[in-house]
Amino acid sequence: MIKVITITALTLTLAAAVFAGFGSIVSSFQLPTGVRMADGLAWDGEYLWVCHVTGTSFYRVTTAGSLVSSFLIHGGSGYFNFEGATFDGKYLWCSDHYYSPIYRATLIKFTTAGSRVGSIGAMVDSFSSAGLTYENGYLWCERFKYTTTGSFVTSFPAPFSLFDLAWDGHYLWSGNKQLTTTGSFVASFSLPSGAGGTTFDGEYLWVVRYTWVYKVDIGVTDLNPGSFGKIKGLYR
């Protein structure tokens, strides 16, 4: 019995050491003036890209919060719900969530200079934002997985209402919640102002809520922040 207790204590100690930084906020910044209601967040290997729910622009910002450039996602009149963003190694994507006559999303593809080069349609749930992330040649829009040409691949039952998504090389993230690609909840952490747009830079998770961006330690040690977002062949 003593031996079992000793092994258990050692196991718990090692586990605590491995996950010591999980959920710790490394840094944070407030978005530049004019960038509001941020719901979509992407990482291109060097910069963060932000789109906001009722806006018409994509904003490129440094990891310290300085505005670098922007371009129009949509210049027309009407109501738009830009709620998700991702980068596939070459192109930026954002999701426009709408109801007509059922809940749907248009996933719009851009160059980083702002040229629109395509779009695909996607399903969404009525209770969720149209969160978006790129995973090894595929796009996840909420719980639905597609090829980048719009072919449906698979889906999973959502364990909770999903925000914008991120892929960390092993798991999906929806804001501050971690889940598998089959929809199983794994872990979560707390944030001062909740969760919205989400992206991963190869080392840290970035989460934006309205005007604040948080850089969060999720205990990843086997990927490189300089290359993540620029390559397509990441492993699972």
N, C-alpha and C positions, 0 to 999 in steps of 0.2 A: 504493500500500500504506500509506503514512504517513497518507493521508487517511482510509482505512478504520479504522485503529487509533485515530485521534483521535476519530472519530464514535462508535466503540464505547465508548471510555473516557468520553466525555461522556454517552452513554446510561446506562452503569452508574452514573455519579455521580448523575444525575437520579433513577434508580430507587432508589438508596440513600436519597436525600433524601426521596422520597415515602413509603417504607416504614420510615423511621427509627424510628418509635414502635411498629411492629407487634409485638405480643406483650409489650410492656412493662407491668408491673404498676404501676398508678397508685396504688392504695391497697388495703387489705385490712382485714377485721375478723373477729372471732370471733362466731358466733351467740349470742344470749342463752341463758342456762342453761335447759335443758329442751328446746331445739330441737336434735335430734340426727339423725344419719344422713340429712342433707339430700340428696335426689336430684332434686327438682323446684324450679324457680326461674322466677318470672314478674315482669314489670315492668308497672305500670298507669299509668305517666306521672308518678308521684310516689313510689311505694313499691315495694319488693321484696316478693314473696310466696314463701314457702317451704313445701314439704310434704316429709315424710320417709318413707322406704320402709316402715317398720313402724308408723308413727304413725297417728293419727286426726284430725289437725288441720292447718289452713292457718294460717300465721303471717304477719302483715304487719309488716315491719321497715323502718326508715329506711335510707338509704344509708350511715349511720354505724354501723348495727347495733343500734339501740334497738328493742325490741319495742313496737309500737303497739297491736295487737289480734290476736285469733285466733278461729277458729270451727271446729266439728267438721265434718270431711269425712264421717265415718261413726261413728255412736255404738254400733253393734252389736258383738256378739262375732264372733270369727273372725280369719282372717289376711288382711291386705291389703298390697298392694305398690303404694304411691303413688309412681310413679317419674318422672312428667313433669308439667309445669305450664305454662300460658300464659294470656295475657289477650287477648281479641279486640276490645278497644275499649269493651266494655260488661260482659262477663261473664268470670269466671275459669273455667278448665278444669283438671282434673287427670286423670291416667290411672291406673287400677287394673289392674295386670298380673297375670294368673292363668292357671292350667292346668286346663281342665275341658271335655272330655278332651284338647283341644289348646290351645296357647298363644293367648290372646286378651287384649284389653284393653277395659275400659269407660271411655269418656271422659265425665267427669261435669262438668256445667255449674252454676255458682253465681253468685249476685250477690255483690258485695263485702261485703255484710252477712251472708253465710253461708247464704242460702236456696238450696236445691237446686231448679233450674228445668228440668232435663232431663239426658239422657245418650244417647250413641250407642255402638254396638259398633265395634271396630276389630281388624284383624289385627295380629299382632306376630310377630317371629322368636323362636325359643326361646333364642337366644344373646344377645339384646339386651335392654336396658331399654326400657320403653314411653315413650321420649322424645316430647315434645309441643311443637309451636309453631304459631302462627297466621300465615298468609301471605295477605294480600289476599283475605279471604273464605273461605279454606280452612284446614283443620287437617292438619298432618303428624303422624302417629303413627309413629315410626321412619321407615321408607322408604315408607310408604303415605299417600297423600293423599286426604282426604275433604272433602265439603261439611260445613257445620256441622249439617246435618240427617242426616248419616250415609251419604250416597251415595259410593261409591268412585269416585275420579277416575283415579288413576294410581299407579305405583310405580316404583322403580328398584333395581337390584342394589346392595346396600350394600357400599362398599369396605372397611369395617371395622365392628366391633361398635359400635353407636350408643348413646350416652348420651342424656340430655335434650337437646332441640333448641332453637335460637334462629334467628330470621330477621332479617337486618340490612338488608333492603331490596333486596339483590342476591343474597346467598348464604345457605345454611343453615349452621349451626354445630352440631356435636356436641361439647360440652365445648370442648377447645382445638383442634379440627380443623374446617377450613372445606371445604365441598363445594358443588357445584352442585345444582340441583333435578333433575338427571338422574343424580346419584350420582358425579360425577367429583371426585376429591380435588383440592383447590386449594392449601392451605397449612396449617401448624400452628405452634404455639409451645409452649414448656415451662412447666409450673406446678410449684410446690414440692411439692404433694401430690396431683397427678393431677386429674381432671376428673369432675364429676357433673352437677348441675343447671346449666342455662345459660339466659341471657336477654340481650336487647339493649335499651339505653335510648335509642337514637337517636344516640348518640355512642360509648359504650363497651360492651364485652361484659362481662357479669358471670358468673362461674363459681363454683359452690359445691362443696366436697368435704368431706363429713362436717360439721364445725363451722366451717370457714373459708370466707369469701367473698372473691373477688378481683375487682377492677375492672381491666379490661385494655384497653389502647389497641390497636385493630385498624386504625387509619389511616382511619377514616370521617370525612369532613368535610362531607358534603352533606345530613345529616339533623339534626333538632332534638330534643334529649333532652326538652324540655318537652312536645312534642306526640306523640312516638312512644309507641304504646300506647293513645292516646286516639282515634286516627283509623283508619279502615278502608281508605281508598283509597290506600295506599302503592304506589309504583311498583316495577317490577322493572328 
